[in-house]
């Protein structure tokens, strides 16, 4: 029903406006008695065999919602009824910020893709942390970044502020230095500044009563040499794992006219490259750390390829927008089938 009826209507309107409209509708519908239970009945696959343990956390299934969808932790409870095993909120920054000027979100329909240059628009980490205090058992990741005006040499202070604010209310952290939409942010992926940033956060983390898993989200545009550096950095800093990958700045082989828009590209054009990065990291590290696979997952087959390449978990974003919540169910059923047949 989503692809035949709902999506064609939604895709007639501005994508950012549709995003907020959809948020409002899901929130409204979920307040109607029985609707949340109906969503769960339609989209959840409940089977103990889907559960897995990754970096010390128990996931009821391997399919999560990627950061960027629920930036401000306003809808995580409602979204959990669509069958996700975990929800990642953010990217949040210490101070609220508007992000980049609109129009900043574009559909590439012929490519089943999206270009965004949102620029970490969010209401600030303090507001998100307050909302997460109401969480009732949903496994939550906190994706953290720096404010646009913060120079890179002081970036670690922003990440520390976000870490402290979210420590009590998230289950794991994601350090986002790979968005292409904050000026010079990707410079922090270079070996020296990235190592120092992660070591700083790990020192703070290990000083807490209970350390939380810290993951690094990387760009798909890194070279093999840079990916080898990532493996070395993970080993040196002893962070919990990697999320591969963020959006890409590449525009290779696109059909849509909107490819000229600047920003990060997500969706089907990223499917192969994100899987290549997952496989490279898994093989070259000898599976030394868990990987969350994200990028171009539009079918159950895409998800299984990510898992076969070495991902322990996967996340959806653009595929969820194009394919609808039935995709979550399809993936979990395919994973369950592979377990039964394996």
C-alpha positions in Angstrom: 0.0 0.0 0.0 2.8 2.4 0.8 4.5 2.2 -2.6 1.3 2.1 -4.6 -0.7 4.7 -2.7 1.1 6.7 0.0 4.5 7.2 -1.6 3.2 8.7 -4.9 1.2 11.3 -2.9 4.1 12.2 -0.6 6.5 12.4 -3.5 4.4 15.2 -5.0 5.6 17.6 -2.3 8.9 19.1 -1.0 10.9 16.3 0.6 11.7 18.3 3.8 8.1 19.4 4.2 7.0 15.8 3.7 9.5 14.6 6.4 7.9 16.9 9.0 4.4 16.1 7.8 5.1 12.4 8.1 6.5 12.9 11.6 3.3 14.7 12.7 1.1 12.0 11.2 3.0 9.1 12.8 2.9 10.9 16.2 -0.9 11.6 15.8 -1.8 8.1 14.7 0.3 6.5 17.4 -1.8 8.4 20.1 -4.9 6.7 18.9 -5.6 3.6 21.1 -4.6 0.4 19.3 -2.7 2.0 16.4 0.8 1.5 17.8 -0.1 -2.2 18.5 -1.4 -2.4 14.9 1.9 -1.1 13.5 3.7 -3.6 15.6 1.5 -6.4 14.4 2.0 -5.4 10.8 5.7 -4.8 10.7 7.5 -6.6 13.6 8.9 -10.0 13.3 9.1 -11.5 16.8 11.4 -14.4 17.0 14.2 -15.0 19.6 16.4 -16.3 16.9 16.7 -12.8 15.4 18.3 -11.5 18.6 22.1 -10.9 18.7 24.8 -9.6 21.0 27.1 -6.9 19.5 29.6 -4.8 21.5 28.1 -6.0 24.7 24.5 -4.9 23.9 21.5 -7.1 23.3 19.6 -6.3 20.0 16.2 -7.9 19.4 17.0 -7.9 15.7 19.8 -6.6 13.4 17.8 -3.9 11.6 18.1 -0.4 12.9 17.1 3.1 11.8 20.1 5.2 10.9 20.8 8.7 12.3 19.3 11.6 10.4 15.7 10.5 10.4 15.0 11.3 14.1 17.6 14.0 14.6 16.1 15.4 17.8 14.8 12.2 19.5 11.2 13.3 19.0 9.8 10.1 17.5 12.0 7.2 18.6 9.2 5.4 20.5 6.7 5.6 17.7 9.3 4.5 15.1 10.2 1.5 17.2 6.8 0.0 16.4 7.8 -0.4 12.7 10.0 -3.4 13.5 13.4 -1.9 14.2 15.7 -3.5 16.6 17.3 -0.2 17.5 17.0 3.5 16.7 19.9 6.0 16.3 19.1 9.6 17.0 21.0 12.7 15.9 23.3 14.0 14.7 23.1 16.4 17.7 25.4 19.2 18.5 26.1 21.1 21.7 24.2 24.2 20.6 21.0 24.3 18.6 21.6 25.2 15.0 19.3 25.8 11.9 21.5 24.0 9.5 22.1 25.1 5.9 19.7 27.3 4.0 16.7 25.7 2.3 16.1 24.1 -0.2 18.5 21.4 1.1 16.9 18.0 0.5 16.3 16.6 -3.0 14.9 13.3 -4.3 16.6 11.6 -7.2 13.7 9.4 -8.2 15.3 7.8 -11.3 18.1 6.7 -9.0 16.1 5.8 -5.9 18.3 8.2 -4.1 18.4 11.4 -2.0 20.8 14.3 -1.9 20.9 16.2 1.4 22.9 19.2 2.6 21.0 19.6 5.9 24.1 20.7 7.9 23.4 19.1 11.3 20.1 21.0 11.8 19.0 20.1 15.4 17.7 21.6 18.6 20.8 20.9 20.6 21.9 17.9 22.7 20.3 19.1 25.9 16.8 19.0 24.5 17.4 15.6 22.9 18.7 14.2 26.2 15.6 15.4 28.0 13.3 13.6 25.6 15.4 10.4 25.9 14.9 10.3 29.6 11.4 9.1 28.8 12.7 6.1 27.0 11.1 2.8 28.1 13.5 0.1 26.9 14.2 1.0 23.3 17.9 0.5 22.4 19.2 3.9 21.4 22.3 5.1 19.7 23.4 8.7 20.0 25.1 10.2 17.0 27.2 13.3 18.0 28.8 16.1 16.0 30.2 19.6 16.3 28.6 22.9 15.7 29.3 24.6 12.4 31.1 27.6 13.9 33.4 25.4 16.1 36.9 25.3 14.5 38.3 21.8 14.0 41.1 22.4 16.6 38.4 22.8 19.2 36.1 20.1 17.9 36.8 17.6 20.7 35.2 19.9 23.2 31.9 19.8 21.2 32.0 16.0 21.1 32.8 15.8 24.8 29.8 18.1 25.6 27.5 15.8 23.6 29.0 12.7 25.2 28.4 14.0 28.7 24.9 15.1 28.0 23.8 11.8 26.4 25.8 9.3 28.5 22.9 8.4 30.8 20.3 8.1 28.1 21.8 6.3 25.1 23.2 2.7 24.8 26.0 3.5 22.4 27.7 6.5 20.8 28.5 7.3 17.2 31.2 9.9 16.4 30.2 11.6 13.1 33.2 13.2 11.4 32.0 12.1 7.9 29.1 14.3 6.9 30.0 16.3 3.8 27.6 19.1 4.9 29.6 20.8 7.6 32.6 22.8 6.3 35.9 21.0 6.9 34.3 18.3 9.1 35.7 15.5 7.0 39.2 16.8 7.7 38.8 15.2 11.1 38.9 11.8 9.4 42.6 12.2 8.9 44.6 9.9 11.1 46.2 12.3 13.6 43.1 14.4 14.5 40.8 11.4 14.5 43.0 9.4 16.8 43.3 12.3 19.2 39.5 12.9 19.2 38.7 9.2 19.8 41.3 8.9 22.5 39.9 11.9 24.3 36.4 10.5 24.2 37.7 7.1 25.3 39.5 8.6 28.3 36.2 10.2 29.4 34.3 7.0 28.6 36.6 4.8 30.7 36.3 7.2 33.6 32.6 6.6 33.8 31.0 4.0 36.1 30.2 1.9 33.0 31.8 2.5 29.6 29.5 2.8 26.6 30.4 1.5 23.2 31.8 4.2 20.9 31.6 3.8 17.2 33.0 5.8 14.3 30.9 6.6 11.3 33.0 6.9 8.1 32.5 8.2 4.6 32.3 5.9 1.6 34.8 8.1 -0.3 37.8 7.0 1.7 40.7 5.4 -0.2 42.0 1.9 0.7 45.0 3.6 2.4 42.6 5.7 4.5 40.5 2.6 5.3 43.7 0.9 6.5 44.3 3.9 8.7 40.8 3.5 10.1 41.5 -0.1 11.1 44.7 1.1 12.8 42.9 3.9 14.6 40.2 1.5 15.9 42.8 -0.9 17.2 44.8 2.0 18.9 41.8 3.7 20.4 39.9 0.5 21.2 36.6 1.9 20.2 33.8 -0.6 19.8 33.4 -0.5 16.0 32.6 1.3 12.8 29.5 2.4 10.9 30.1 2.1 7.2 29.0 4.3 5.6 27.8 7.8 5.6 26.6 9.6 2.4 28.9 10.1 -0.6 30.0 13.2 -2.5 30.4 11.0 -5.7 27.9 11.5 -8.5 29.0 8.6 -10.8 26.5 7.1 -13.2 23.4 9.0 -12.0 20.3 9.4 -14.2 18.6 12.2 -12.3 19.0 15.9 -13.2 19.2 16.8 -9.5 22.7 15.2 -9.4 24.1 18.7 -9.8 22.9 19.6 -6.3 25.7 19.6 -3.7 25.5 17.5 -0.5 25.6 13.9 0.5 24.1 11.3 -1.7 22.3 8.3 -0.2 20.2 5.5 -1.6 20.7 2.8 -4.3 23.8 4.4 -5.9 25.6 3.8 -2.6 24.7 0.1 -2.3 27.8 -1.4 -3.9 30.4 1.0 -2.5 29.1 0.7 1.1 29.3 -3.1 0.8 32.8 -2.8 -0.6 33.9 -0.8 2.4 32.3 -3.2 4.8 34.0 -6.2 3.1 37.4 -4.4 3.0 37.3 -3.4 6.7 36.1 -6.9 7.8 38.7 -8.8 5.7 41.7 -6.5 6.3 41.0 -6.3 10.1 40.4 -10.1 10.3 37.0 -9.2 11.7 38.6 -7.5 14.7 35.6 -5.2 15.4 31.9 -5.1 14.7 30.6 -3.1 11.7 27.2 -1.6 11.3 26.4 -1.6 7.6 24.4 1.3 6.1 24.0 2.6 2.6 21.7 1.7 -0.3 19.7 -1.0 1.5 16.5 -1.1 -0.5 15.7 -4.8 -0.3 16.2 -7.9 1.8 18.9 -9.0 -0.7 20.8 -5.8 -0.1 20.7 -6.4 3.6 21.9 -10.0 3.4 24.8 -8.8 1.2 25.8 -6.4 3.8 25.7 -9.1 6.5 27.6 -11.5 4.3 30.3 -8.9 3.7 30.9 -8.6 7.4 28.3 -6.4 9.0 27.0 -7.4 12.4 24.1 -5.0 12.2 22.5 -2.9 9.5 20.7 0.4 9.3 18.1 1.9 7.0 17.4 5.5 5.9 16.7 6.2 2.3 15.5 2.7 1.6 13.0 3.2 4.4 11.7 6.3 2.7 11.5 4.7 -0.8 10.3 1.2 0.2 8.3 1.9 3.4 8.2 0.0 6.7 7.4 -3.2 4.9 11.2 -3.3 4.1 12.0 -3.8 7.8 9.8 -6.8 8.0 11.1 -8.2 4.7 14.7 -8.0 5.9 13.9 -9.6 9.3 12.0 -12.4 7.6 14.9 -13.0 5.2 17.4 -13.1 8.0 15.2 -15.5 9.9 14.9 -17.7 6.8 18.7 -17.7 6.4 19.1 -18.8 10.0 16.6 -21.6 9.5 18.4 -22.8 6.3 21.9 -22.2 7.6 
